Amino acid sequence: MRINIINCIESRVMLQRENREVVTEPPFHDQVTLLSGDIALMSGSVRPQRAIWQDEQLCLGLKIIIIESGELLCRFPAQQERHIAGPALCAVWNQDRAEASQCFLPGKDLRYSAVSLSTRSLSQHLGADVMEQLASGLHLDLAARPKMRIHSAPKTLNGLRAQLFTTPLQGLARQLYMTGKALEIVAHTLDSLTAETQPALPRLNASDIARLHDVKRLLAEHIDKPPSISELSALVGINTRKLTSGFKRLFDQSIYGYLQTLRLETAWRMLSTGEASISSIAYKVGYTPAHLSVAFRKKYGFAPKEMRI
């Protein structure tokens, strides 16, 4: 089974662009398929003897390619010809019947690993937030038009690539392990691509960190009627952008998310001691009784009244 660096191969016909010479013998291609199906994982190397262009059909879905070494040229629909040199990371998204072309450059073996996720696997296993992150990272609208992004390969991905060949697992256990590694590669790729597009976050000094801890204290003191973001900003003396982004970075939770967690955990403690009625507890933590019941059940799996039985 042969699988191409940029595309899932449906044809092995290779064309010399300059004189349209049809080349039937591909360059030496050492390929191993580690996982197949809607989530596919493969690795291999190409040893080109001369520069030859190759046209092939693009897969439907997402493909991540980690290029460890070697060089190639790529012509992608509606994009300029690109020169790719390893180590590099390529992400390809396609929802149409489209072709791309590539040319392996002689001089050094091209070594790679690739993960493919079909459109069906993406819709079944990834939530809307992940699809939004995919759209943001690839600068696409998730429409049919194919898109390719090229990025420097994070060291994390090189480590994951090495792990593909070290597991002693066999059978179903190996398949599950490889599936997990494939999804890890996709996750780190999306994180790398989206980090490139996001503006740099403001730095936090010791004074900023102290002020952000003051925000937590103020939320706890005014849990029933918490200050707004602008009010919190004025109270602790930090601008709203640094307040929201800094809080998220420092506590790994948004201000709103932290407040909801604080309210529900406080309600839990008060319910467990039996110190007040459910209605009074709800109002003390900033909820109506009905709102508390819904939020409490969503977090803990049962209604507040069940703690009183």
C-alpha positions, 0 to 999 in steps of 0.5 A: 500500500502506498500513501503520498506525503500530501495526498491519499493516493488514488493514482500513481501516474507521475507527470514531468511538467516541463514536457508532459512526460509520463513517468510510470516508475515512482521514486523509491518509497518506503511506506508503513501503514500503522493505522487505517480507516477513518483515522489513518496513520502512516510513516515512510521515506522517499528517495527521489533520484530526480525532480519529478512532478506528481498530480494526485487526488486530495483526500476528503477531511484533514491531513497532518504531515510531519516532515522530518527531513528532505525537501519538496515543492508543492502546487496547491489549488488557488495557492502559490507554489511552495517550497517545503523543507524539513523539519516542517509541519503541513496541514491540509483541509479539503472538502471537494474533488480537487488535485494538488501537485508535488515534486520531491527534490533529490539530494536527501531522503524525505522522511515523514509521518502523516495522520488523516481524519476523514470528514466523517470521523471529524464530525463524529469525534470532534466537537463544535469548539474543535472545529472552530479551532480548526477553522481559526488555525487554518484560516478557512471557513470549513467550506469545500475549497481545499486549503494548506498551511505550512508551519515549523514542526514543534519538538513535541510532534517529533517526540510523538513521531518517535513514540510510534515505533517504540510500543511493544503492544500488539493487536487491539491494544496497539490499535487503540494506542496508535489511535490515541497517538494520531489524535495527539498529533492532531491536537498539538498541530491545531494548538501550534497553528492557532498559537501562531494566529493569536496576539501575544498576551500581556505579561504578568508581573508580581503586582499583576498576580497579586491583583488577580488574587484580589479578584478571586477574593472580591468574587468570594466576598460578593458571590451573590452580586459580583462586580462587573468586569469593568468594576473589577478592573477599577477595584483592583487597578488593572485594565480589562484586557489584562484582567480577563486574559491574565485571570485565564492564564493564571487560574486556567479558568475564565472569570465567569467560569470561576464564579460559577464553580465558586457558587456551586461549590459554596452551595454544596458545602451549605447543603451538606451542613443543612444550615439553610433551605435550598431557596435561601442557599440559592439566593446567597450564592447568586442563583434563583432556586430554579437556576441553582437546580439546573446548574447543580444537576449539570455539575454534580449529576443530581438536584440539590434536594437529593442532598437533603433526602 
